[in-house]
Amino acid sequence: MFDKKEIEYIKKEKDEWETKKLDPVLSKRPERKKEFETTSKIKLKRFYTPADVDKMDYMRDIGFPGEYPYTRGVQPTMYRGKLWTMRQYAGFSTAEESNERYKYLLKQGTTGLSVAFDLPTQIGYDSDHPLAEGEVGKVGVAIDSLEDMETLFDGIPLDRVSTSMTINAPAAVLLAMYIAVAEKQGVSPDKLKGTIQNDILKEYIARGTYIFPIKPSMRLITNIFEYCAKHIPKWNTISISGYHIREAGATAVQEIAFTLADGIEYVNAAIKAGLDVDEFAPRLSFFFNSHNNLFEEVAKFRAARRLWARIMKERFHAKKEKSMMLRFHTQTAGSTLTAQQPDNNIIRVTIQALAAILGGTQSLHTNSRDEALALPTEDSVWC
């Protein structure tokens, strides 16, 4: 660390540099505008020096990888030990067609499935319901029965593949179907790995696919926490989602603020229902967006881990290390994709994926180049 005299010297040198190099009369290339900022309206300095962190006892505050407050990642070895799970969000039309796509993705190297359900399924309607007309199979796969679920995962070994399901209001029903399909395959619940989104608060905030009032919805969620803690110990019982909040117009700061606030409410609800924090907290997971501003996004992920660790330790008095770890899935930003010049999306998604990896994500979905136009083609998914 720099001592006080060295910090003062750096500050003095920086001030002299700004006076000499940025004089509007002497400068050959003046700045284009008075202030620069990120897409989240955070003002950027011209450059940063050790003087910008002179009040920080660096190692005490940031910590080592795999140690509280997990700023540098939840695992000490991170990707040296295990790469992030590579998922492609997919689901469309019938269960048969979606099953074919899942098998194709697994052959192409994805290491986890991510199921998209159509809107009628997301809000609890069968495909033949009058209100489902025109929406069946459009933005995801239609699941009306256990038979559909069996078809969806036909030939896919559920003891070897982790499955993420983007389902919220009817999450308990879809999870029950998944367990039943696994049992028919001869796979016991304790071997299942995956996640249900199960995040109703962000549906009220940003997305809209809720069915029940908030209080009964929260009770269903805490019931799932309790059931999974007892019977499906490897299952992530919720994916507390900032992704949709960011897509709805939030800044990076607001994305983290709303997401962690929702997380606090879920923990409060579970404790009020009589659950011990260290019994359910290790299986809470998060879902974040990754935008174009590389350094801002990396800092966002690090800050989120750090904040959640302190919330769990200081506010909820969690004792297990895993209860304090913020594990998260990342998806690149759909709102940044362009339909007019879709190949530009390849570069945007590359930057966003890099931010997620440098930020220490546990799982990653990259949007395809033509996703602003329609469901991704096989060529785009393969790319």
QUIPENOR-V381267 format. One line per field, one symbol per residue. ss: DSSP state (H for helix, E for strand, C for the rest). phi: phi as a letter, one per 20 degrees, with the letter a starting at -180 (. if undefined). psi: psi as a letter, one per 30 degrees, with the letter a starting at -180 (. if undefined). A space follows every 10 residues. Layout:
ss->???
phi->???
psi->???
This chain:
ss->CCCHHHHHHH HHHHHHHHHH HCCCCCCCCC CCCCCCECCC CCECCCCCCH HHHCCCCHHH HHCCCCCCCC CCCCCCCHHH CCCCEEEEEE CCCCHHHHHH HHHHHHHCCC CEEEEEECHH HHCCCCCCCH HHCCCCCCCC ECCCCHHHHH HHCCCCCCCC CEEEEECCCC HHHHHHHHHH HHHHCCCCHH HCCEEECCCH HHHHHHHCCC CCCHHHHHHH HHHHHHHHHH HCCCEECEEE ECHHHHHCCC CHHHHHHHHH HHHHHHHHHH HHCCCCHHHH HHHEEEEEEE CCCHHHHHHH HHHHHHHHHH HHHHHCCCCC HHHHCCCEEE EECHHHCCCC CCCHHHHHHH HHHHHHHHCC CCEEECCCCC CCCCCCCHHH HHC
phi->.fefffffff fffffffffe edffeeffcf ffbfcdbffe mefdffbccg ffcfedegff eenegmcgem gepedfdlff ebfffddcfb qaleffffff fffffffeof daeceedffg ffdndffefg fegndfmedr eecdbfffff fgdfmdffed cecdcebcge gfffffffff ffffendfgf efcrbdflde fffffccoed ddffffffff ffffgfffge dcfeeeebcf degffffepf efffgfffff ffgffffgff ffeneegfed ffdfccbcec dffgfffgff ffffgfffgf fffeedlfdf gffeeedbec cfeffefdef cffffffgff ffffffffen febbddfefd ffeaggffff fff
psi->lkleeeeeee eeeeeeeeee fgkfefkfil kflekkllfg gkkklelklf ffhfgkjeee eellkglkgg eglfkefbff ekllkjkkkl klbleeeeee eeeeeeffgk glljkkklee efggklfgke ffkffkgega kkjfleeeee eegkgjjfff kkkkjikdeg eeeeeeeeee eeeffgklef fkkakkegjf efeeefefhl elleeeeeee efeeeeeeee fifgkjfkjj kfefeeffgl leeeeeeeee eeeeeeeeee efggkkefef efgklljllj afjeeeeeee eeeeeeeeee eeeeefhkek efffkjklkk kljeffkkfe iffffeeeee eeeeeeeffh lfkkkkklfg ffeakkleee ee.
